Amino acid sequence: MKKAILFDLDGTLLPIDEKQFINEYFSKLGTYTKQFGYNPNDVINAVVGGLKKMYENNGSQTNEDAFWNYFCDCFGAEKVNDKPKFNKFYETEFDTLKTTTTPNPYAKPLIEVAKQNFDLVIISTNPLFPKPGTLTRLKWLGFKEDDFNLVTTYENSHFSKPNPNYFKEILEKFDLKPSDCILVGNDEFEDYFAATSIGIETYLVGNHIIESDKVKNKPKHYTFEEIIEILKNVK
């Protein structure tokens, strides 16, 4: 019997215009940080560099530390004290980015079916955002943190997709085997390839599938209606 189901967030449960989202995110973050004496372009460059460090994280530190160590290399060690100011951004200005998403009428029914058929329901979004940013995006779908057994964020993760160790870390938290789990995502490389490489059964769903030349054996793409029926009959 399957014990756990993992859901990607952006592009899977949450339909999102990724290009528009990134452009508006950087614009709003740059504007917000000006009040604290930052140059917007410098902040954006530091965030991009910090993202790279999180992608490269080998497990020796949390993604949060990987990001802030790089950020402080750019601006000075004392800037770690600005972390609460940045977290506040994700609770306020970041919320306006909901306009870059569209409603998903299947999100609530999908999670309801998941809870009926699995012991553990996990949000396995790439942990590149602080917790407030991830919880804000969940709020756009009408969810809160305690609707799930785990929500991955940069604070509680030591790897990022497509590193298979990202998924291994989740499994270790709950003493799970790959065969105990199902993953529902939208990215051929970061979700399907990374998860199936360690034996997690994976389904790609929705209208925002991210294809990859790195994946030679193309996986099937499913509709939300199909996934709901699959989950109802999971063994």
C-alpha positions in Angstrom: 0.0 0.0 0.0 1.1 3.5 -0.8 1.6 5.6 2.4 2.5 9.1 1.1 1.7 11.4 -1.7 3.8 14.4 -2.7 2.5 17.4 -4.6 4.5 20.0 -6.4 3.1 23.5 -6.0 3.9 26.0 -8.8 2.6 24.8 -12.1 0.9 21.7 -10.6 -1.6 22.6 -7.9 -1.0 26.3 -8.6 -1.3 27.3 -12.3 1.2 30.1 -12.8 2.6 32.3 -15.6 6.2 31.7 -14.6 7.8 34.4 -16.7 5.3 37.0 -15.5 5.7 35.8 -11.9 9.5 36.1 -12.0 9.5 39.5 -13.6 7.0 40.9 -11.1 8.6 39.2 -8.2 12.0 40.8 -8.9 10.4 44.1 -9.6 8.5 44.2 -6.3 11.3 42.9 -4.3 13.7 45.5 -5.7 11.3 48.3 -4.9 10.5 47.0 -1.4 14.2 46.7 -0.4 15.0 50.3 -1.5 13.6 51.5 1.8 16.3 49.6 3.6 19.1 51.2 1.6 19.6 48.4 -1.0 20.1 49.1 -4.7 17.3 47.1 -6.5 19.6 45.7 -9.2 22.1 44.6 -6.6 19.4 42.8 -4.6 18.1 41.0 -7.7 21.7 39.9 -8.7 22.3 38.7 -5.1 19.0 36.8 -5.1 19.9 35.1 -8.4 23.3 34.2 -7.0 21.6 32.9 -3.8 19.3 30.7 -5.9 22.3 29.2 -7.6 23.8 28.4 -4.3 20.6 26.6 -3.2 20.5 24.6 -6.4 24.2 23.6 -5.7 23.6 22.8 -2.0 25.2 19.4 -1.2 23.4 18.9 2.1 26.1 20.5 4.3 23.7 23.3 5.3 20.1 24.3 5.0 19.0 26.1 1.8 18.3 29.1 4.0 21.9 29.2 5.2 23.2 28.6 1.6 21.2 31.6 0.5 22.1 34.0 3.3 25.7 33.1 3.4 25.9 34.2 -0.2 23.7 37.3 0.4 26.0 38.4 3.2 29.0 37.8 1.0 27.5 40.4 -1.3 26.4 43.0 1.3 28.1 42.3 4.6 27.7 39.8 7.4 25.5 42.2 9.4 22.8 42.0 6.6 21.7 38.6 8.1 19.8 40.8 10.6 17.6 42.0 7.7 16.1 38.5 7.3 12.8 39.5 9.2 12.4 42.5 6.8 12.6 40.1 3.8 10.2 37.7 5.4 7.8 40.5 5.9 7.9 41.1 2.1 6.6 37.6 1.6 3.7 38.2 3.9 2.8 41.5 2.3 4.0 42.7 -1.2 4.5 39.1 -2.4 0.8 38.5 -1.9 0.0 40.8 -4.9 1.7 38.3 -7.2 -1.5 36.2 -7.0 -2.5 38.0 -10.2 0.2 35.9 -12.1 -1.8 32.7 -11.2 -5.1 31.3 -12.2 -7.6 29.4 -10.1 -7.4 25.6 -10.0 -10.8 24.1 -9.4 -9.2 20.7 -9.0 -6.8 21.6 -6.2 -9.2 21.1 -3.3 -10.8 17.9 -4.6 -7.4 16.5 -5.4 -6.1 17.1 -1.8 -9.4 15.7 -0.4 -9.0 12.5 -2.3 -5.3 12.4 -1.3 -6.2 12.6 2.4 -8.7 9.9 2.1 -6.2 7.5 0.5 -2.8 8.3 2.0 -1.5 8.6 5.5 0.8 11.5 4.6 0.1 14.4 2.2 3.2 16.5 1.5 3.8 19.7 -0.5 7.1 19.0 -2.2 7.6 22.5 -3.8 11.2 23.3 -4.7 12.5 24.8 -1.4 13.9 28.0 -2.7 11.5 30.4 -0.8 11.3 31.2 2.9 8.3 29.7 4.7 6.2 32.9 4.5 6.5 32.9 0.7 5.4 29.3 0.4 2.5 29.7 2.8 1.4 32.8 0.9 1.3 30.7 -2.3 -0.7 28.0 -0.6 -3.1 30.6 0.7 -3.9 31.5 -2.9 -5.3 28.0 -3.3 -7.2 28.2 0.0 -4.8 26.0 2.0 -2.8 26.5 5.1 0.3 24.8 6.5 -1.5 22.4 8.8 -3.5 21.0 5.9 -0.3 19.0 5.1 2.1 16.8 7.0 5.0 18.7 5.5 5.6 21.7 3.4 9.2 22.0 2.1 10.8 25.5 2.4 14.3 26.8 2.4 14.4 26.6 6.2 13.8 22.8 6.5 15.6 21.5 3.3 19.2 20.8 2.5 18.8 20.1 -1.2 16.8 21.4 -4.2 15.2 19.8 -7.2 16.4 18.2 -9.5 18.8 16.7 -6.9 17.3 13.3 -6.0 18.6 13.9 -2.5 15.8 16.4 -2.1 13.3 13.6 -2.3 15.4 11.3 -0.2 15.4 13.8 2.6 11.6 13.9 2.6 11.5 10.1 2.8 14.0 10.0 5.6 11.8 12.4 7.7 9.0 9.9 7.7 11.0 6.6 7.4 9.5 6.0 4.0 10.7 3.9 1.1 10.4 5.2 -2.5 7.9 2.4 -3.2 5.7 3.9 -0.4 5.2 7.1 -2.3 3.6 8.8 -5.3 4.6 12.2 -6.6 2.3 14.5 -8.6 4.2 17.2 -10.5 4.5 19.1 -13.7 8.3 19.2 -14.6 9.8 16.4 -16.7 13.2 16.8 -15.2 12.9 18.3 -11.7 9.9 16.2 -10.8 9.6 13.1 -13.0 13.3 12.4 -13.7 14.6 13.2 -10.2 11.9 11.3 -8.4 11.8 8.2 -10.6 15.6 8.0 -10.4 15.2 6.8 -6.8 12.0 4.8 -7.4 9.1 7.1 -6.7 6.1 6.5 -8.9 5.5 9.9 -10.6 2.6 11.5 -12.5 2.8 14.7 -14.5 -0.4 16.7 -14.6 -2.1 19.8 -15.9 -1.6 22.4 -18.6 1.7 23.7 -17.4 4.0 20.8 -18.1 7.7 21.8 -18.3 9.3 19.5 -20.9 13.1 18.8 -20.9 15.5 17.6 -23.5 17.3 15.8 -20.7 14.5 13.3 -20.4 14.6 10.9 -23.4 11.8 8.6 -22.4 8.9 11.0 -22.4 6.4 10.4 -19.5 2.7 10.4 -20.1 0.9 13.6 -19.2 -2.4 13.4 -17.3 -5.4 15.6 -16.7 -6.5 16.4 -13.2 -9.6 14.3 -13.7 -7.4 11.3 -14.6 -5.2 11.8 -11.5 -8.2 12.1 -9.2 -9.5 8.7 -10.5 -6.0 7.2 -10.2 -5.7 8.3 -6.6 -9.2 6.9 -5.8 -7.9 3.5 -6.8 -4.3 3.6 -5.6 -2.9 0.4 -4.2 
